Amino acid sequence: MDAVLLARLGAVIFVAIAGTAAVVEMTRVEEAPEPSPIRTVGAARDPLRDEQRRCQQLGEAATQDAACLKIWAQTRDRFLGHPAPNEGH
């Protein structure tokens, strides 16, 4: 067999296999993953989170609200892993 003919035959076989693989991949139906629940049913409400929402709704006025400033400080402490300060001291 001639080397050129062998190379052409190899190229044709390669293109046929690649084309078949592409068609199979395009016709494959993928199942959508199930969405994970963000919140479990009956979970305890976080009062800090509720106050954060209230401050968010206040918008720019929240920067002057003492309660919002306190909530933001508590949120920052929780995020940084600092223990909550004792209210009595």
PyMOL Python script that loads the backbone (N, CA, C, O; Angstrom):
from pymol import cmd

cmd.read_pdbstr("""\
ATOM      1  N   MET A   1       0.838  -1.168   0.000  1.00  0.00           N
ATOM      2  CA  MET A   1       0.000   0.000   0.000  1.00  0.00           C
ATOM      3  C   MET A   1       0.890   1.241   0.000  1.00  0.00           C
ATOM      4  O   MET A   1       1.934   1.269   0.652  1.00  0.00           O
ATOM      5  N   ASP A   2       0.483   2.215  -0.705  1.00  0.00           N
ATOM      6  CA  ASP A   2       1.241   3.455  -0.818  1.00  0.00           C
ATOM      7  C   ASP A   2       1.099   4.253   0.486  1.00  0.00           C
ATOM      8  O   ASP A   2       0.036   4.218   1.106  1.00  0.00           O
ATOM      9  N   ALA A   3       2.130   4.959   0.907  1.00  0.00           N
ATOM     10  CA  ALA A   3       2.123   5.730   2.161  1.00  0.00           C
ATOM     11  C   ALA A   3       1.102   6.861   2.109  1.00  0.00           C
ATOM     12  O   ALA A   3       0.468   7.159   3.121  1.00  0.00           O
ATOM     13  N   VAL A   4       0.933   7.483   0.973  1.00  0.00           N
ATOM     14  CA  VAL A   4      -0.023   8.585   0.831  1.00  0.00           C
ATOM     15  C   VAL A   4      -1.444   8.053   0.986  1.00  0.00           C
ATOM     16  O   VAL A   4      -2.280   8.668   1.648  1.00  0.00           O
ATOM     17  N   LEU A   5      -1.707   6.902   0.368  1.00  0.00           N
ATOM     18  CA  LEU A   5      -3.028   6.286   0.474  1.00  0.00           C
ATOM     19  C   LEU A   5      -3.317   5.893   1.910  1.00  0.00           C
ATOM     20  O   LEU A   5      -4.441   6.068   2.380  1.00  0.00           O
ATOM     21  N   LEU A   6      -2.338   5.371   2.609  1.00  0.00           N
ATOM     22  CA  LEU A   6      -2.491   4.984   4.009  1.00  0.00           C
ATOM     23  C   LEU A   6      -2.760   6.212   4.887  1.00  0.00           C
ATOM     24  O   LEU A   6      -3.584   6.152   5.800  1.00  0.00           O
ATOM     25  N   ALA A   7      -2.081   7.305   4.618  1.00  0.00           N
ATOM     26  CA  ALA A   7      -2.292   8.533   5.380  1.00  0.00           C
ATOM     27  C   ALA A   7      -3.696   9.084   5.141  1.00  0.00           C
ATOM     28  O   ALA A   7      -4.351   9.544   6.076  1.00  0.00           O
ATOM     29  N   ARG A   8      -4.154   9.038   3.901  1.00  0.00           N
ATOM     30  CA  ARG A   8      -5.506   9.507   3.591  1.00  0.00           C
ATOM     31  C   ARG A   8      -6.557   8.632   4.267  1.00  0.00           C
ATOM     32  O   ARG A   8      -7.539   9.138   4.810  1.00  0.00           O
ATOM     33  N   LEU A   9      -6.349   7.336   4.231  1.00  0.00           N
ATOM     34  CA  LEU A   9      -7.279   6.414   4.879  1.00  0.00           C
ATOM     35  C   LEU A   9      -7.333   6.671   6.384  1.00  0.00           C
ATOM     36  O   LEU A   9      -8.410   6.656   6.980  1.00  0.00           O
ATOM     37  N   GLY A  10      -6.181   6.903   6.994  1.00  0.00           N
ATOM     38  CA  GLY A  10      -6.141   7.219   8.431  1.00  0.00           C
ATOM     39  C   GLY A  10      -6.860   8.515   8.751  1.00  0.00           C
ATOM     40  O   GLY A  10      -7.554   8.612   9.763  1.00  0.00           O
ATOM     41  N   ALA A  11      -6.693   9.521   7.882  1.00  0.00           N
ATOM     42  CA  ALA A  11      -7.367  10.802   8.090  1.00  0.00           C
ATOM     43  C   ALA A  11      -8.878  10.656   7.975  1.00  0.00           C
ATOM     44  O   ALA A  11      -9.621  11.247   8.758  1.00  0.00           O
ATOM     45  N   VAL A  12      -9.337   9.872   7.001  1.00  0.00           N
ATOM     46  CA  VAL A  12     -10.774   9.650   6.827  1.00  0.00           C
ATOM     47  C   VAL A  12     -11.356   8.927   8.032  1.00  0.00           C
ATOM     48  O   VAL A  12     -12.433   9.281   8.511  1.00  0.00           O
ATOM     49  N   ILE A  13     -10.657   7.928   8.518  1.00  0.00           N
ATOM     50  CA  ILE A  13     -11.134   7.194   9.699  1.00  0.00           C
ATOM     51  C   ILE A  13     -11.175   8.119  10.916  1.00  0.00           C
ATOM     52  O   ILE A  13     -12.127   8.078  11.695  1.00  0.00           O
ATOM     53  N   PHE A  14     -10.143   8.953  11.081  1.00  0.00           N
ATOM     54  CA  PHE A  14     -10.106   9.877  12.209  1.00  0.00           C
ATOM     55  C   PHE A  14     -11.276  10.860  12.150  1.00  0.00           C
ATOM     56  O   PHE A  14     -11.926  11.105  13.166  1.00  0.00           O
ATOM     57  N   VAL A  15     -11.549  11.422  10.977  1.00  0.00           N
ATOM     58  CA  VAL A  15     -12.646  12.378  10.827  1.00  0.00           C
ATOM     59  C   VAL A  15     -13.983  11.689  11.085  1.00  0.00           C
ATOM     60  O   VAL A  15     -14.873  12.278  11.697  1.00  0.00           O
ATOM     61  N   ALA A  16     -14.131  10.447  10.625  1.00  0.00           N
ATOM     62  CA  ALA A  16     -15.381   9.717  10.845  1.00  0.00           C
ATOM     63  C   ALA A  16     -15.609   9.472  12.333  1.00  0.00           C
ATOM     64  O   ALA A  16     -16.723   9.643  12.827  1.00  0.00           O
ATOM     65  N   ILE A  17     -14.566   9.076  13.043  1.00  0.00           N
ATOM     66  CA  ILE A  17     -14.706   8.827  14.484  1.00  0.00           C
ATOM     67  C   ILE A  17     -14.998  10.131  15.225  1.00  0.00           C
ATOM     68  O   ILE A  17     -15.857  10.162  16.106  1.00  0.00           O
ATOM     69  N   ALA A  18     -14.292  11.208  14.874  1.00  0.00           N
ATOM     70  CA  ALA A  18     -14.526  12.493  15.525  1.00  0.00           C
ATOM     71  C   ALA A  18     -15.936  13.003  15.249  1.00  0.00           C
ATOM     72  O   ALA A  18     -16.589  13.528  16.151  1.00  0.00           O
ATOM     73  N   GLY A  19     -16.411  12.857  14.029  1.00  0.00           N
ATOM     74  CA  GLY A  19     -17.770  13.282  13.689  1.00  0.00           C
ATOM     75  C   GLY A  19     -18.814  12.487  14.438  1.00  0.00           C
ATOM     76  O   GLY A  19     -19.800  13.043  14.923  1.00  0.00           O
ATOM     77  N   THR A  20     -18.598  11.175  14.534  1.00  0.00           N
ATOM     78  CA  THR A  20     -19.543  10.332  15.267  1.00  0.00           C
ATOM     79  C   THR A  20     -19.574  10.717  16.746  1.00  0.00           C
ATOM     80  O   THR A  20     -20.644  10.784  17.350  1.00  0.00           O
ATOM     81  N   ALA A  21     -18.413  10.967  17.322  1.00  0.00           N
ATOM     82  CA  ALA A  21     -18.358  11.365  18.736  1.00  0.00           C
ATOM     83  C   ALA A  21     -19.067  12.697  18.949  1.00  0.00           C
ATOM     84  O   ALA A  21     -19.756  12.876  19.953  1.00  0.00           O
ATOM     85  N   ALA A  22     -18.906  13.628  18.020  1.00  0.00           N
ATOM     86  CA  ALA A  22     -19.568  14.932  18.147  1.00  0.00           C
ATOM     87  C   ALA A  22     -21.084  14.787  18.065  1.00  0.00           C
ATOM     88  O   ALA A  22     -21.808  15.408  18.843  1.00  0.00           O
ATOM     89  N   VAL A  23     -21.569  13.972  17.131  1.00  0.00           N
ATOM     90  CA  VAL A  23     -23.014  13.770  17.001  1.00  0.00           C
ATOM     91  C   VAL A  23     -23.582  13.102  18.247  1.00  0.00           C
ATOM     92  O   VAL A  23     -24.647  13.491  18.728  1.00  0.00           O
ATOM     93  N   VAL A  24     -22.886  12.109  18.769  1.00  0.00           N
ATOM     94  CA  VAL A  24     -23.357  11.424  19.980  1.00  0.00           C
ATOM     95  C   VAL A  24     -23.417  12.406  21.152  1.00  0.00           C
ATOM     96  O   VAL A  24     -24.376  12.389  21.924  1.00  0.00           O
ATOM     97  N   GLU A  25     -22.411  13.251  21.288  1.00  0.00           N
ATOM     98  CA  GLU A  25     -22.378  14.213  22.386  1.00  0.00           C
ATOM     99  C   GLU A  25     -23.486  15.251  22.256  1.00  0.00           C
ATOM    100  O   GLU A  25     -24.077  15.653  23.258  1.00  0.00           O
ATOM    101  N   MET A  26     -23.772  15.688  21.041  1.00  0.00           N
ATOM    102  CA  MET A  26     -24.799  16.706  20.831  1.00  0.00           C
ATOM    103  C   MET A  26     -26.197  16.158  21.064  1.00  0.00           C
ATOM    104  O   MET A  26     -27.084  16.906  21.474  1.00  0.00           O
ATOM    105  N   THR A  27     -26.415  14.886  20.815  1.00  0.00           N
ATOM    106  CA  THR A  27     -27.754  14.320  20.979  1.00  0.00           C
ATOM    107  C   THR A  27     -27.998  13.779  22.376  1.00  0.00           C
ATOM    108  O   THR A  27     -29.110  13.363  22.702  1.00  0.00           O
ATOM    109  N   ARG A  28     -26.963  13.786  23.199  1.00  0.00           N
ATOM    110  CA  ARG A  28     -27.115  13.269  24.564  1.00  0.00           C
ATOM    111  C   ARG A  28     -27.952  14.232  25.397  1.00  0.00           C
ATOM    112  O   ARG A  28     -27.742  15.444  25.353  1.00  0.00           O
ATOM    113  N   VAL A  29     -28.899  13.689  26.154  1.00  0.00           N
ATOM    114  CA  VAL A  29     -29.769  14.491  27.005  1.00  0.00           C
ATOM    115  C   VAL A  29     -29.183  14.487  28.417  1.00  0.00           C
ATOM    116  O   VAL A  29     -28.972  13.435  29.020  1.00  0.00           O
ATOM    117  N   GLU A  30     -28.926  15.692  28.923  1.00  0.00           N
ATOM    118  CA  GLU A  30     -28.393  15.793  30.274  1.00  0.00           C
ATOM    119  C   GLU A  30     -29.523  16.079  31.245  1.00  0.00           C
ATOM    120  O   GLU A  30     -30.414  16.882  30.967  1.00  0.00           O
ATOM    121  N   GLU A  31     -29.474  15.420  32.375  1.00  0.00           N
ATOM    122  CA  GLU A  31     -30.464  15.680  33.410  1.00  0.00           C
ATOM    123  C   GLU A  31     -29.997  16.863  34.244  1.00  0.00           C
ATOM    124  O   GLU A  31     -28.827  16.958  34.614  1.00  0.00           O
ATOM    125  N   ALA A  32     -30.928  17.761  34.533  1.00  0.00           N
ATOM    126  CA  ALA A  32     -30.603  18.924  35.345  1.00  0.00           C
ATOM    127  C   ALA A  32     -30.397  18.480  36.795  1.00  0.00           C
ATOM    128  O   ALA A  32     -31.163  17.658  37.298  1.00  0.00           O
ATOM    129  N   PRO A  33     -29.384  19.004  37.466  1.00  0.00           N
ATOM    130  CA  PRO A  33     -29.187  18.632  38.865  1.00  0.00           C
ATOM    131  C   PRO A  33     -30.305  19.189  39.735  1.00  0.00           C
ATOM    132  O   PRO A  33     -30.855  20.256  39.462  1.00  0.00           O
ATOM    133  N   GLU A  34     -30.623  18.453  40.772  1.00  0.00           N
ATOM    134  CA  GLU A  34     -31.676  18.903  41.672  1.00  0.00           C
ATOM    135  C   GLU A  34     -31.165  20.096  42.469  1.00  0.00           C
ATOM    136  O   GLU A  34     -30.052  20.060  42.995  1.00  0.00           O
ATOM    137  N   PRO A  35     -31.971  21.154  42.563  1.00  0.00           N
ATOM    138  CA  PRO A  35     -31.522  22.309  43.342  1.00  0.00           C
ATOM    139  C   PRO A  35     -31.480  21.960  44.827  1.00  0.00           C
ATOM    140  O   PRO A  35     -32.380  21.308  45.358  1.00  0.00           O
ATOM    141  N   SER A  36     -30.431  22.404  45.470  1.00  0.00           N
ATOM    142  CA  SER A  36     -30.320  22.140  46.902  1.00  0.00           C
ATOM    143  C   SER A  36     -31.132  23.176  47.651  1.00  0.00           C
ATOM    144  O   SER A  36     -31.140  24.348  47.274  1.00  0.00           O
ATOM    145  N   PRO A  37     -31.814  22.763  48.704  1.00  0.00           N
ATOM    146  CA  PRO A  37     -32.619  23.719  49.462  1.00  0.00           C
ATOM    147  C   PRO A  37     -31.718  24.725  50.171  1.00  0.00           C
ATOM    148  O   PRO A  37     -30.722  24.352  50.792  1.00  0.00           O
ATOM    149  N   ILE A  38     -32.072  25.983  50.074  1.00  0.00           N
ATOM    150  CA  ILE A  38     -31.283  27.031  50.712  1.00  0.00           C
ATOM    151  C   ILE A  38     -31.550  27.038  52.212  1.00  0.00           C
ATOM    152  O   ILE A  38     -30.634  27.215  53.016  1.00  0.00           O
ATOM    153  N   ARG A  39     -32.765  26.851  52.566  1.00  0.00           N
ATOM    154  CA  ARG A  39     -33.131  26.883  53.973  1.00  0.00           C
ATOM    155  C   ARG A  39     -33.964  25.643  54.281  1.00  0.00           C
ATOM    156  O   ARG A  39     -34.845  25.277  53.503  1.00  0.00           O
ATOM    157  N   THR A  40     -33.698  25.013  55.382  1.00  0.00           N
ATOM    158  CA  THR A  40     -34.476  23.844  55.755  1.00  0.00           C
ATOM    159  C   THR A  40     -35.807  24.283  56.340  1.00  0.00           C
ATOM    160  O   THR A  40     -35.912  25.349  56.946  1.00  0.00           O
ATOM    161  N   VAL A  41     -36.810  23.459  56.153  1.00  0.00           N
ATOM    162  CA  VAL A  41     -38.139  23.766  56.650  1.00  0.00           C
ATOM    163  C   VAL A  41     -38.122  23.706  58.177  1.00  0.00           C
ATOM    164  O   VAL A  41     -37.599  22.763  58.771  1.00  0.00           O
ATOM    165  N   GLY A  42     -38.694  24.712  58.786  1.00  0.00           N
ATOM    166  CA  GLY A  42     -38.780  24.731  60.248  1.00  0.00           C
ATOM    167  C   GLY A  42     -37.501  25.185  60.926  1.00  0.00           C
ATOM    168  O   GLY A  42     -37.362  25.033  62.140  1.00  0.00           O
ATOM    169  N   ALA A  43     -36.565  25.739  60.168  1.00  0.00           N
ATOM    170  CA  ALA A  43     -35.315  26.199  60.763  1.00  0.00           C
ATOM    171  C   ALA A  43     -35.584  27.427  61.623  1.00  0.00           C
ATOM    172  O   ALA A  43     -36.462  28.235  61.320  1.00  0.00           O
ATOM    173  N   ALA A  44     -34.820  27.553  62.690  1.00  0.00           N
ATOM    174  CA  ALA A  44     -34.980  28.689  63.584  1.00  0.00           C
ATOM    175  C   ALA A  44     -34.576  29.965  62.865  1.00  0.00           C
ATOM    176  O   ALA A  44     -33.575  29.992  62.149  1.00  0.00           O
ATOM    177  N   ARG A  45     -35.349  31.012  63.055  1.00  0.00           N
ATOM    178  CA  ARG A  45     -35.039  32.292  62.428  1.00  0.00           C
ATOM    179  C   ARG A  45     -33.921  32.972  63.199  1.00  0.00           C
ATOM    180  O   ARG A  45     -33.842  32.892  64.425  1.00  0.00           O
ATOM    181  N   ASP A  46     -33.078  33.627  62.462  1.00  0.00           N
ATOM    182  CA  ASP A  46     -31.952  34.333  63.048  1.00  0.00           C
ATOM    183  C   ASP A  46     -32.349  35.797  63.235  1.00  0.00           C
ATOM    184  O   ASP A  46     -32.542  36.507  62.248  1.00  0.00           O
ATOM    185  N   PRO A  47     -32.473  36.262  64.482  1.00  0.00           N
ATOM    186  CA  PRO A  47     -32.895  37.657  64.693  1.00  0.00           C
ATOM    187  C   PRO A  47     -31.876  38.661  64.142  1.00  0.00           C
ATOM    188  O   PRO A  47     -32.252  39.749  63.704  1.00  0.00           O
ATOM    189  N   LEU A  48     -30.599  38.301  64.162  1.00  0.00           N
ATOM    190  CA  LEU A  48     -29.588  39.186  63.608  1.00  0.00           C
ATOM    191  C   LEU A  48     -29.814  39.375  62.110  1.00  0.00           C
ATOM    192  O   LEU A  48     -29.678  40.482  61.588  1.00  0.00           O
ATOM    193  N   ARG A  49     -30.158  38.297  61.432  1.00  0.00           N
ATOM    194  CA  ARG A  49     -30.420  38.355  59.987  1.00  0.00           C
ATOM    195  C   ARG A  49     -31.642  39.230  59.701  1.00  0.00           C
ATOM    196  O   ARG A  49     -31.652  39.989  58.732  1.00  0.00           O
ATOM    197  N   ASP A  50     -32.667  39.122  60.542  1.00  0.00           N
ATOM    198  CA  ASP A  50     -33.865  39.946  60.343  1.00  0.00           C
ATOM    199  C   ASP A  50     -33.537  41.429  60.512  1.00  0.00           C
ATOM    200  O   ASP A  50     -34.038  42.263  59.758  1.00  0.00           O
ATOM    201  N   GLU A  51     -32.712  41.757  61.479  1.00  0.00           N
ATOM    202  CA  GLU A  51     -32.319  43.143  61.692  1.00  0.00           C
ATOM    203  C   GLU A  51     -31.453  43.652  60.543  1.00  0.00           C
ATOM    204  O   GLU A  51     -31.550  44.815  60.152  1.00  0.00           O
ATOM    205  N   GLN A  52     -30.607  42.777  60.007  1.00  0.00           N
ATOM    206  CA  GLN A  52     -29.804  43.173  58.854  1.00  0.00           C
ATOM    207  C   GLN A  52     -30.701  43.525  57.675  1.00  0.00           C
ATOM    208  O   GLN A  52     -30.444  44.493  56.960  1.00  0.00           O
ATOM    209  N   ARG A  53     -31.744  42.744  57.475  1.00  0.00           N
ATOM    210  CA  ARG A  53     -32.691  43.030  56.394  1.00  0.00           C
ATOM    211  C   ARG A  53     -33.367  44.380  56.608  1.00  0.00           C
ATOM    212  O   ARG A  53     -33.547  45.149  55.664  1.00  0.00           O
ATOM    213  N   ARG A  54     -33.745  44.665  57.868  1.00  0.00           N
ATOM    214  CA  ARG A  54     -34.395  45.936  58.181  1.00  0.00           C
ATOM    215  C   ARG A  54     -33.461  47.091  57.858  1.00  0.00           C
ATOM    216  O   ARG A  54     -33.876  48.088  57.267  1.00  0.00           O
ATOM    217  N   CYS A  55     -32.193  46.954  58.250  1.00  0.00           N
ATOM    218  CA  CYS A  55     -31.218  48.005  57.980  1.00  0.00           C
ATOM    219  C   CYS A  55     -30.974  48.156  56.481  1.00  0.00           C
ATOM    220  O   CYS A  55     -30.763  49.265  55.990  1.00  0.00           O
ATOM    221  N   GLN A  56     -31.002  47.054  55.769  1.00  0.00           N
ATOM    222  CA  GLN A  56     -30.814  47.105  54.321  1.00  0.00           C
ATOM    223  C   GLN A  56     -31.944  47.895  53.671  1.00  0.00           C
ATOM    224  O   GLN A  56     -31.719  48.653  52.728  1.00  0.00           O
ATOM    225  N   GLN A  57     -33.143  47.715  54.172  1.00  0.00           N
ATOM    226  CA  GLN A  57     -34.289  48.406  53.607  1.00  0.00           C
ATOM    227  C   GLN A  57     -34.262  49.900  53.917  1.00  0.00           C
ATOM    228  O   GLN A  57     -34.849  50.697  53.185  1.00  0.00           O
ATOM    229  N   LEU A  58     -33.582  50.284  55.002  1.00  0.00           N
ATOM    230  CA  LEU A  58     -33.481  51.698  55.337  1.00  0.00           C
ATOM    231  C   LEU A  58     -32.608  52.456  54.346  1.00  0.00           C
ATOM    232  O   LEU A  58     -32.773  53.659  54.148  1.00  0.00           O
ATOM    233  N   GLY A  59     -31.691  51.746  53.734  1.00  0.00           N
ATOM    234  CA  GLY A  59     -30.810  52.386  52.758  1.00  0.00           C
ATOM    235  C   GLY A  59     -29.782  53.261  53.439  1.00  0.00           C
ATOM    236  O   GLY A  59     -29.186  52.870  54.442  1.00  0.00           O
ATOM    237  N   GLU A  60     -29.576  54.454  52.888  1.00  0.00           N
ATOM    238  CA  GLU A  60     -28.549  55.356  53.414  1.00  0.00           C
ATOM    239  C   GLU A  60     -28.884  55.850  54.816  1.00  0.00           C
ATOM    240  O   GLU A  60     -27.977  56.196  55.573  1.00  0.00           O
ATOM    241  N   ALA A  61     -30.150  55.891  55.177  1.00  0.00           N
ATOM    242  CA  ALA A  61     -30.545  56.330  56.515  1.00  0.00           C
ATOM    243  C   ALA A  61     -30.014  55.386  57.593  1.00  0.00           C
ATOM    244  O   ALA A  61     -29.915  55.775  58.757  1.00  0.00           O
ATOM    245  N   ALA A  62     -29.674  54.161  57.225  1.00  0.00           N
ATOM    246  CA  ALA A  62     -29.169  53.187  58.194  1.00  0.00           C
ATOM    247  C   ALA A  62     -27.811  53.593  58.754  1.00  0.00           C
ATOM    248  O   ALA A  62     -27.436  53.160  59.843  1.00  0.00           O
ATOM    249  N   THR A  63     -27.070  54.422  58.019  1.00  0.00           N
ATOM    250  CA  THR A  63     -25.754  54.849  58.517  1.00  0.00           C
ATOM    251  C   THR A  63     -25.879  55.778  59.709  1.00  0.00           C
ATOM    252  O   THR A  63     -24.903  55.986  60.430  1.00  0.00           O
ATOM    253  N   GLN A  64     -27.060  56.340  59.933  1.00  0.00           N
ATOM    254  CA  GLN A  64     -27.297  57.225  61.074  1.00  0.00           C
ATOM    255  C   GLN A  64     -28.109  56.543  62.172  1.00  0.00           C
ATOM    256  O   GLN A  64     -28.335  57.131  63.230  1.00  0.00           O
ATOM    257  N   ASP A  65     -28.545  55.318  61.932  1.00  0.00           N
ATOM    258  CA  ASP A  65     -29.378  54.588  62.891  1.00  0.00           C
ATOM    259  C   ASP A  65     -28.498  53.821  63.868  1.00  0.00           C
ATOM    260  O   ASP A  65     -27.698  52.980  63.459  1.00  0.00           O
ATOM    261  N   ALA A  66     -28.646  54.111  65.161  1.00  0.00           N
ATOM    262  CA  ALA A  66     -27.806  53.477  66.182  1.00  0.00           C
ATOM    263  C   ALA A  66     -28.019  51.967  66.226  1.00  0.00           C
ATOM    264  O   ALA A  66     -27.069  51.213  66.435  1.00  0.00           O
ATOM    265  N   ALA A  67     -29.254  51.524  66.032  1.00  0.00           N
ATOM    266  CA  ALA A  67     -29.531  50.077  66.067  1.00  0.00           C
ATOM    267  C   ALA A  67     -28.817  49.370  64.912  1.00  0.00           C
ATOM    268  O   ALA A  67     -28.292  48.270  65.083  1.00  0.00           O
ATOM    269  N   CYS A  68     -28.798  50.000  63.750  1.00  0.00           N
ATOM    270  CA  CYS A  68     -28.124  49.391  62.598  1.00  0.00           C
ATOM    271  C   CYS A  68     -26.617  49.348  62.814  1.00  0.00           C
ATOM    272  O   CYS A  68     -25.966  48.369  62.450  1.00  0.00           O
ATOM    273  N   LEU A  69     -26.067  50.388  63.397  1.00  0.00           N
ATOM    274  CA  LEU A  69     -24.629  50.390  63.676  1.00  0.00           C
ATOM    275  C   LEU A  69     -24.272  49.260  64.638  1.00  0.00           C
ATOM    276  O   LEU A  69     -23.230  48.622  64.490  1.00  0.00           O
ATOM    277  N   LYS A  70     -25.133  49.015  65.621  1.00  0.00           N
ATOM    278  CA  LYS A  70     -24.903  47.917  66.568  1.00  0.00           C
ATOM    279  C   LYS A  70     -25.015  46.566  65.865  1.00  0.00           C
ATOM    280  O   LYS A  70     -24.207  45.670  66.109  1.00  0.00           O
ATOM    281  N   ILE A  71     -26.009  46.415  64.997  1.00  0.00           N
ATOM    282  CA  ILE A  71     -26.204  45.166  64.245  1.00  0.00           C
ATOM    283  C   ILE A  71     -24.995  44.900  63.356  1.00  0.00           C
ATOM    284  O   ILE A  71     -24.533  43.763  63.271  1.00  0.00           O
ATOM    285  N   TRP A  72     -24.478  45.931  62.695  1.00  0.00           N
ATOM    286  CA  TRP A  72     -23.320  45.749  61.825  1.00  0.00           C
ATOM    287  C   TRP A  72     -22.082  45.346  62.629  1.00  0.00           C
ATOM    288  O   TRP A  72     -21.262  44.553  62.165  1.00  0.00           O
ATOM    289  N   ALA A  73     -21.956  45.899  63.831  1.00  0.00           N
ATOM    290  CA  ALA A  73     -20.825  45.520  64.683  1.00  0.00           C
ATOM    291  C   ALA A  73     -20.935  44.051  65.091  1.00  0.00           C
ATOM    292  O   ALA A  73     -19.942  43.324  65.092  1.00  0.00           O
ATOM    293  N   GLN A  74     -22.150  43.620  65.438  1.00  0.00           N
ATOM    294  CA  GLN A  74     -22.357  42.210  65.800  1.00  0.00           C
ATOM    295  C   GLN A  74     -22.086  41.301  64.611  1.00  0.00           C
ATOM    296  O   GLN A  74     -21.487  40.236  64.767  1.00  0.00           O
ATOM    297  N   THR A  75     -22.519  41.709  63.430  1.00  0.00           N
ATOM    298  CA  THR A  75     -22.290  40.923  62.226  1.00  0.00           C
ATOM    299  C   THR A  75     -20.791  40.806  61.940  1.00  0.00           C
ATOM    300  O   THR A  75     -20.294  39.732  61.602  1.00  0.00           O
ATOM    301  N   ARG A  76     -20.096  41.905  62.076  1.00  0.00           N
ATOM    302  CA  ARG A  76     -18.646  41.910  61.853  1.00  0.00           C
ATOM    303  C   ARG A  76     -17.952  40.981  62.844  1.00  0.00           C
ATOM    304  O   ARG A  76     -17.062  40.218  62.466  1.00  0.00           O
ATOM    305  N   ASP A  77     -18.363  41.046  64.128  1.00  0.00           N
ATOM    306  CA  ASP A  77     -17.762  40.174  65.140  1.00  0.00           C
ATOM    307  C   ASP A  77     -18.047  38.706  64.843  1.00  0.00           C
ATOM    308  O   ASP A  77     -17.169  37.859  65.003  1.00  0.00           O
ATOM    309  N   ARG A  78     -19.254  38.405  64.418  1.00  0.00           N
ATOM    310  CA  ARG A  78     -19.607  37.015  64.092  1.00  0.00           C
ATOM    311  C   ARG A  78     -18.774  36.523  62.920  1.00  0.00           C
ATOM    312  O   ARG A  78     -18.267  35.401  62.939  1.00  0.00           O
ATOM    313  N   PHE A  79     -18.633  37.366  61.897  1.00  0.00           N
ATOM    314  CA  PHE A  79     -17.861  36.990  60.714  1.00  0.00           C
ATOM    315  C   PHE A  79     -16.399  36.750  61.059  1.00  0.00           C
ATOM    316  O   PHE A  79     -15.794  35.798  60.568  1.00  0.00           O
ATOM    317  N   LEU A  80     -15.831  37.601  61.895  1.00  0.00           N
ATOM    318  CA  LEU A  80     -14.423  37.485  62.252  1.00  0.00           C
ATOM    319  C   LEU A  80     -14.156  36.434  63.319  1.00  0.00           C
ATOM    320  O   LEU A  80     -13.004  36.131  63.627  1.00  0.00           O
ATOM    321  N   GLY A  81     -15.228  35.878  63.883  1.00  0.00           N
ATOM    322  CA  GLY A  81     -15.060  34.816  64.876  1.00  0.00           C
ATOM    323  C   GLY A  81     -14.776  35.338  66.275  1.00  0.00           C
ATOM    324  O   GLY A  81     -14.321  34.588  67.138  1.00  0.00           O
ATOM    325  N   HIS A  82     -15.041  36.610  66.502  1.00  0.00           N
ATOM    326  CA  HIS A  82     -14.852  37.156  67.843  1.00  0.00           C
ATOM    327  C   HIS A  82     -16.030  36.758  68.722  1.00  0.00           C
ATOM    328  O   HIS A  82     -17.164  36.726  68.246  1.00  0.00           O
ATOM    329  N   PRO A  83     -15.787  36.456  69.992  1.00  0.00           N
ATOM    330  CA  PRO A  83     -16.911  36.115  70.866  1.00  0.00           C
ATOM    331  C   PRO A  83     -17.797  37.337  71.087  1.00  0.00           C
ATOM    332  O   PRO A  83     -17.336  38.478  71.070  1.00  0.00           O
ATOM    333  N   ALA A  84     -19.079  37.061  71.295  1.00  0.00           N
ATOM    334  CA  ALA A  84     -20.014  38.138  71.531  1.00  0.00           C
ATOM    335  C   ALA A  84     -19.704  38.807  72.867  1.00  0.00           C
ATOM    336  O   ALA A  84     -19.465  38.115  73.856  1.00  0.00           O
ATOM    337  N   PRO A  85     -19.705  40.138  72.915  1.00  0.00           N
ATOM    338  CA  PRO A  85     -19.409  40.814  74.181  1.00  0.00           C
ATOM    339  C   PRO A  85     -20.542  40.596  75.171  1.00  0.00           C
ATOM    340  O   PRO A  85     -21.708  40.492  74.790  1.00  0.00           O
ATOM    341  N   ASN A  86     -20.181  40.529  76.453  1.00  0.00           N
ATOM    342  CA  ASN A  86     -21.209  40.350  77.486  1.00  0.00           C
ATOM    343  C   ASN A  86     -21.976  41.643  77.650  1.00  0.00           C
ATOM    344  O   ASN A  86     -21.387  42.723  77.700  1.00  0.00           O
ATOM    345  N   GLU A  87     -23.266  41.534  77.732  1.00  0.00           N
ATOM    346  CA  GLU A  87     -24.121  42.705  77.844  1.00  0.00           C
ATOM    347  C   GLU A  87     -23.984  43.375  79.207  1.00  0.00           C
ATOM    348  O   GLU A  87     -24.200  44.581  79.324  1.00  0.00           O
ATOM    349  N   GLY A  88     -23.637  42.624  80.221  1.00  0.00           N
ATOM    350  CA  GLY A  88     -23.581  43.161  81.577  1.00  0.00           C
ATOM    351  C   GLY A  88     -22.330  43.955  81.861  1.00  0.00           C
ATOM    352  O   GLY A  88     -22.313  44.700  82.841  1.00  0.00           O
ATOM    353  N   HIS A  89     -21.272  43.844  81.062  1.00  0.00           N
ATOM    354  CA  HIS A  89     -20.007  44.505  81.369  1.00  0.00           C
ATOM    355  C   HIS A  89     -19.814  45.758  80.621  1.00  0.00           C
ATOM    356  O   HIS A  89     -18.789  46.421  80.781  1.00  0.00           O
TER     357      HIS A  89
END
""", "prot")
cmd.dss("prot")
cmd.show_as("cartoon", "prot")
cmd.util.cbc("prot")
cmd.orient("prot")
